[in-house]
Amino acid sequence: MNQQPTILKDLKEVCIHGTKSFPCAIYRTHAAGRGVFVKHHWHDEVEILYFSGGAFRLEINMESFPIRSECFYFVNPGELHGIFSETAECHWEDAVVFAPGILGFESGDEVQIRLIKPIQNGKLLFPRCVTPQHPAFSMLRSAFVDIMRAFGQRTEEAFAGQEEARAPLPDSSLVTDDLTSQMYVRSSLMYIFATLSAQGLFTTTERNFDRRVESIKTALTYIKDNYQNKIYISDLAGQVNLNEQYFCRLFRKAIGYSPIEYINEYRIKQAKRLLEETDLQVTEVCLECGFNHLGNFLQEFRKHTRTTPLQYRKHMESL
């Protein structure tokens, strides 16, 4: 049986990246097996992904991008994306997620008018990928390292592949309230923007509305908001005005799971959170997460964690 990847970031469809006053955070994700590396999700912020190598499959808006060597990928606001590991070897992915508005100035500023606002409203897009062969790559990498350093990461050792320098606290992102660090981050992000602009890598476009992607996002939001209740395939298909068979095919193509598999996985994720953060009994956790039968809950929990709820809670308490 393949070892499931250990996800060190919990990216949700709607969440605050960083802090309210400084919506910017870095994430580091570690995997030690094949399978889902980062679940499909989306957000209103820009995400810059750095891969040092490995074997990944990045999916953005139902397009698939194989990754086999060092590169940067850019995810525009609102794009549905997920990452799959395609090797059993241990490897990492680094990301900075930020609201473009943190780089804005007064409303009359040309950078705000010609760069920040068009990015926010989807009329200006980042390049999808930049590889080491591109003349901008070394400048982007240097600025990316500076951002990681501003968040207190030992980036030189991390990029060299030393795991002990790379891993943050489990299940956490790194944020900063330090004013000096925030200024360094802003200046490095502005340098990235300037580099992309100087190299002509931004592209202008009218917002590309993909009904399939929007349908999946609607279904994922419905699951997030209703996982505690009984969810039928007809409920999900009805949300996007599709027949059930077509919806199931579309969902599996986009996410890699059937709707039922995804719902169960999401419920188990919530169950793990309740076991870690509350003193609820296992039967209460079962009901809180939308499982009507304890036996089904225990079966699904073991399937996803290879342990029982009580053993999981005891293990987390010992950490």
C-alpha positions as CSV (number, residue, x, y, z in Angstrom):
1,M,0.0,0.0,0.0
2,N,1.4,3.4,-0.9
3,Q,2.2,5.8,2.0
4,Q,-0.2,8.7,2.1
5,P,1.5,12.1,1.9
6,T,1.8,14.2,5.0
7,I,0.3,17.6,4.3
8,L,1.8,20.4,6.3
9,K,-0.6,23.1,5.1
10,D,-4.3,23.2,5.3
11,L,-5.4,25.4,2.4
12,K,-9.2,25.9,2.4
13,E,-11.5,27.5,-0.2
14,V,-12.0,30.4,2.1
15,C,-9.4,31.3,4.7
16,I,-7.1,34.1,5.8
17,H,-3.5,33.7,4.5
18,G,-1.2,35.5,6.9
19,T,-2.9,38.1,9.1
20,K,-5.7,40.6,8.6
21,S,-3.2,43.5,8.5
22,F,-0.7,41.6,6.4
23,P,-2.4,39.0,4.2
24,C,0.7,37.1,3.2
25,A,2.1,33.7,4.4
26,I,4.5,31.0,3.3
27,Y,3.7,27.3,3.3
28,R,5.9,24.3,3.1
29,T,4.5,21.0,2.2
30,H,6.2,17.6,2.7
31,A,5.2,14.3,1.1
32,A,6.6,10.8,1.5
33,G,4.5,8.9,-1.0
34,R,2.3,8.9,-4.0
35,G,-1.1,10.5,-4.1
36,V,-2.7,13.8,-3.2
37,F,-0.1,16.3,-2.2
38,V,-2.2,19.4,-1.9
39,K,-6.0,19.1,-2.3
40,H,-7.9,21.0,-4.9
41,H,-8.8,24.5,-3.6
42,W,-8.9,28.1,-4.6
43,H,-8.5,31.5,-3.0
44,D,-8.6,35.2,-3.9
45,E,-4.9,35.6,-3.3
46,V,-1.9,35.0,-5.7
47,E,0.1,31.9,-5.1
48,I,3.7,31.4,-6.2
49,L,4.8,27.8,-6.1
50,Y,8.5,26.7,-6.1
51,F,9.4,23.1,-6.9
52,S,13.1,22.1,-6.4
53,G,12.5,18.9,-8.3
54,G,10.7,15.6,-7.7
55,A,7.8,14.3,-9.7
56,F,4.6,16.1,-9.3
57,R,1.4,16.8,-11.3
58,L,0.0,20.3,-10.8
59,E,-3.6,20.8,-11.9
60,I,-4.9,24.3,-12.5
61,N,-8.4,24.8,-13.8
62,M,-8.6,21.2,-15.1
63,E,-5.3,21.6,-17.0
64,S,-2.5,19.2,-16.0
65,F,1.2,20.2,-15.7
66,P,3.9,17.6,-15.1
67,I,6.8,18.8,-13.0
68,R,10.1,16.9,-13.1
69,S,12.7,19.6,-12.4
70,E,13.2,23.0,-10.6
71,C,10.6,25.6,-11.6
72,F,8.2,28.3,-10.5
73,Y,4.5,28.2,-11.1
74,F,2.0,31.0,-10.6
75,V,-1.6,30.6,-9.6
76,N,-3.9,33.6,-10.3
77,P,-6.7,34.6,-8.0
78,G,-9.7,32.3,-8.1
79,E,-8.0,29.5,-10.0
80,L,-8.9,25.9,-8.9
81,H,-5.7,24.0,-8.3
82,G,-4.3,20.9,-6.6
83,I,-1.0,19.0,-6.6
84,F,-0.3,15.3,-6.8
85,S,2.9,13.4,-5.9
86,E,3.9,10.8,-8.5
87,T,6.9,9.3,-6.7
88,A,7.4,7.4,-3.5
89,E,10.5,9.5,-2.6
90,C,10.4,12.2,0.0
91,H,10.1,15.7,-1.5
92,W,8.9,19.2,-0.8
93,E,7.1,22.2,-2.3
94,D,7.3,25.8,-1.1
95,A,4.7,28.5,-1.7
96,V,4.1,32.1,-0.8
97,V,0.4,33.2,-0.9
98,F,-0.4,36.9,-0.7
99,A,-3.1,39.4,-1.5
100,P,-1.9,41.7,-4.3
101,G,-3.4,44.7,-2.4
102,I,-0.4,44.6,0.1
103,L,1.7,46.1,-2.7
104,G,-0.8,48.9,-3.5
105,F,-0.2,52.6,-3.0
106,E,-2.6,55.6,-3.3
107,S,-5.4,55.1,-5.8
108,G,-3.8,57.4,-8.4
109,D,-0.5,55.4,-8.4
110,E,0.3,53.9,-11.8
111,V,1.4,50.6,-10.3
112,Q,-2.0,50.4,-8.6
113,I,-3.9,51.3,-11.8
114,R,-1.8,49.3,-14.3
115,L,-0.7,46.3,-12.3
116,I,-2.4,45.6,-9.0
117,K,-6.0,46.3,-9.9
118,P,-5.8,44.4,-13.2
119,I,-4.4,41.4,-11.3
120,Q,-7.2,41.6,-8.8
121,N,-10.0,41.8,-11.4
122,G,-8.5,39.0,-13.6
123,K,-7.5,41.2,-16.6
124,L,-3.8,40.7,-16.0
125,L,-2.4,37.2,-15.6
126,F,0.8,35.9,-14.3
127,P,2.9,33.5,-16.5
128,R,2.0,29.9,-15.8
129,C,5.5,28.7,-15.4
130,V,9.1,30.0,-15.3
131,T,12.0,27.5,-15.6
132,P,15.8,27.9,-15.0
133,Q,16.3,28.3,-18.8
134,H,14.4,31.7,-18.7
135,P,16.6,34.8,-18.0
136,A,14.2,35.9,-15.3
137,F,14.5,32.7,-13.3
138,S,17.6,33.5,-11.2
139,M,16.1,36.9,-10.2
140,L,12.8,35.3,-9.2
141,R,14.6,32.7,-7.2
142,S,16.7,35.2,-5.4
143,A,13.6,37.3,-4.5
144,F,11.7,34.1,-3.4
145,V,14.6,33.2,-1.1
146,D,14.5,36.7,0.4
147,I,10.8,36.3,1.1
148,M,11.4,32.9,2.9
149,R,14.3,34.4,4.8
150,A,12.1,37.4,5.9
151,F,9.7,34.9,7.5
152,G,12.6,33.4,9.5
153,Q,13.4,30.4,7.3
154,R,16.9,29.1,6.8
155,T,16.4,29.0,3.1
156,E,19.9,28.3,1.9
157,E,19.9,25.0,3.7
158,A,16.3,24.3,2.8
159,F,16.9,24.8,-0.9
160,A,19.9,22.5,-0.6
161,G,17.5,19.8,0.6
162,Q,18.2,19.5,4.3
163,E,14.9,18.5,5.7
164,E,15.5,19.7,9.2
165,A,15.9,23.3,7.9
166,R,12.7,23.1,5.8
167,A,10.0,21.8,8.0
168,P,7.9,24.3,10.0
169,L,5.6,23.3,12.9
170,P,3.2,20.6,11.8
171,D,-0.1,21.7,10.4
172,S,0.9,25.4,10.3
173,S,1.8,28.2,7.9
174,L,4.3,30.9,8.8
175,V,3.2,34.5,9.2
176,T,4.9,37.6,10.5
177,D,3.8,40.6,12.5
178,D,7.3,42.1,12.4
179,L,7.2,45.5,10.6
180,T,10.8,45.1,9.2
181,S,10.1,41.6,7.9
182,Q,6.9,42.8,6.2
183,M,8.8,45.6,4.5
184,Y,11.4,43.1,3.2
185,V,8.6,40.8,2.0
186,R,6.8,43.7,0.2
187,S,10.0,44.8,-1.5
188,S,10.8,41.2,-2.7
189,L,7.3,40.8,-4.0
190,M,7.6,44.1,-5.8
191,Y,10.9,43.0,-7.3
192,I,9.2,39.8,-8.6
193,F,6.4,41.9,-10.1
194,A,9.0,44.3,-11.7
195,T,11.0,41.4,-13.1
196,L,7.9,39.8,-14.6
197,S,6.9,43.1,-16.1
198,A,10.4,43.9,-17.5
199,Q,10.5,40.5,-19.1
200,G,7.0,40.9,-20.6
201,L,5.7,37.9,-18.8
202,F,2.3,39.3,-17.7
203,T,-0.5,38.7,-20.2
204,T,-3.7,40.7,-20.6
205,T,-6.9,38.9,-21.1
206,E,-10.6,39.1,-20.5
207,R,-11.6,36.9,-17.6
208,N,-11.8,33.4,-18.9
209,F,-15.1,32.0,-17.4
210,D,-15.0,28.2,-17.4
211,R,-18.4,26.9,-16.4
212,R,-16.9,23.5,-15.6
213,V,-14.4,25.0,-13.1
214,E,-17.1,27.2,-11.5
215,S,-19.4,24.2,-11.2
216,I,-16.7,22.3,-9.3
217,K,-16.0,25.3,-7.0
218,T,-19.7,25.6,-6.3
219,A,-19.9,21.9,-5.4
220,L,-16.9,22.1,-3.1
221,T,-18.3,25.1,-1.3
222,Y,-21.6,23.2,-0.9
223,I,-19.8,20.2,0.7
224,K,-17.8,22.5,3.0
225,D,-21.0,24.2,4.2
226,N,-23.1,21.1,4.5
227,Y,-20.8,18.2,5.4
228,Q,-22.5,17.8,8.8
229,N,-25.8,16.9,7.0
230,K,-26.8,14.1,4.6
231,I,-25.5,15.0,1.1
232,Y,-26.9,13.3,-1.9
233,I,-25.4,13.4,-5.4
234,S,-28.6,14.9,-6.6
235,D,-28.0,17.8,-4.1
236,L,-24.6,18.5,-5.6
237,A,-25.7,18.1,-9.2
238,G,-28.7,20.3,-8.6
239,Q,-26.5,23.1,-7.3
240,V,-24.9,23.4,-10.8
241,N,-27.9,22.3,-12.9
242,L,-26.2,19.2,-14.3
243,N,-27.5,15.6,-14.5
244,E,-26.0,13.3,-11.9
245,Q,-24.0,11.1,-14.2
246,Y,-22.4,14.0,-16.0
247,F,-21.7,15.8,-12.7
248,C,-20.0,12.7,-11.3
249,R,-17.7,12.3,-14.4
250,L,-16.8,16.0,-14.3
251,F,-16.1,15.9,-10.5
252,R,-13.8,12.9,-10.8
253,K,-12.0,14.4,-13.8
254,A,-11.4,17.6,-11.9
255,I,-10.7,16.4,-8.4
256,G,-9.5,12.8,-8.9
257,Y,-12.1,11.4,-6.5
258,S,-15.8,10.6,-6.8
259,P,-18.1,13.0,-4.9
260,I,-18.7,10.5,-2.2
261,E,-15.0,9.8,-1.7
262,Y,-14.4,13.5,-1.4
263,I,-17.2,14.0,1.0
264,N,-16.0,11.2,3.3
265,E,-12.4,12.4,3.1
266,Y,-13.5,16.0,4.0
267,R,-15.6,14.6,6.9
268,I,-12.7,12.6,8.3
269,K,-10.5,15.7,8.1
270,Q,-13.1,17.5,10.3
271,A,-13.2,14.6,12.6
272,K,-9.5,14.7,13.1
273,R,-9.7,18.4,13.9
274,L,-12.5,17.7,16.6
275,L,-10.5,14.9,18.1
276,E,-7.5,17.2,18.4
277,E,-9.3,20.3,19.6
278,T,-12.2,19.1,21.7
279,D,-13.1,16.5,24.3
280,L,-16.2,15.2,22.4
281,Q,-16.8,11.5,22.6
282,V,-16.2,9.5,19.5
283,T,-19.9,9.0,18.9
284,E,-20.4,12.8,19.1
285,V,-17.6,13.4,16.7
286,C,-19.2,10.8,14.4
287,L,-22.5,12.7,14.3
288,E,-20.9,16.2,14.2
289,C,-19.1,15.2,11.0
290,G,-22.2,13.9,9.2
291,F,-21.8,10.2,9.7
292,N,-25.1,8.6,10.7
293,H,-23.6,5.2,11.6
294,L,-20.7,4.7,14.0
295,G,-19.5,1.6,12.1
296,N,-19.3,3.5,8.9
297,F,-17.4,6.3,10.6
298,L,-14.9,3.9,12.2
299,Q,-14.3,2.2,8.8
300,E,-13.7,5.4,7.0
301,F,-11.5,6.8,9.8
302,R,-9.3,3.7,9.6
303,K,-9.2,3.9,5.8
304,H,-7.9,7.4,5.9
305,T,-5.6,7.3,9.0
306,R,-4.8,3.6,9.5
307,T,-5.8,3.9,13.1
308,T,-8.9,4.4,15.3
309,P,-10.3,7.7,16.6
310,L,-9.2,7.0,20.2
311,Q,-5.7,5.9,19.1
312,Y,-5.5,9.0,16.9
313,R,-6.4,11.3,19.8
314,K,-4.0,9.6,22.2
315,H,-1.2,10.0,19.6
316,M,-1.9,13.7,19.0
317,E,-2.0,14.3,22.8
318,S,1.4,12.8,23.2
319,L,3.0,15.1,20.6
